[in-house]
Amino acid sequence: MKAITVNIGRNVGDVPMEPPRWAEFQGRVSHLLRDAGGTQAFIQAFTGVGEWNGVPEDSVSFTCSFEGHCAVSTRVFRQKIAVLADAFEQETIFVSFGVGRLIG
């Protein structure tokens, strides 16, 4: 089973995005993951509060699990995430690609 993890934060600088913009950002990340994992992908979103450069901020960690091959290359996925980072004025977005196993 393959997995992609994406972590995003809400702040632009030290200021949180307005709720509609934050919701749009989350939706766009989820959409990219759905495109990458395909129609059988299982996407989870975990919300929390993190800290970036000493400033607290809301955050979301997305995990997309799927069987088979990723529908886009890792290079293309990273490029699309970079476009989102720019569009939503983010310094960074964490992305990880891996292989997992269901136990039990």
Secondary structure, 3 states (H helix, E strand, C coil): CEEEEEEEECEECCEECCHHHHHHHHHHHHHHHHHHHCCCCEEEEEEEEEEECCEEEEEEEEEEEECCCCCCCHHHHHHHHHHHHHHCCCCCCEEEEEECCCCC
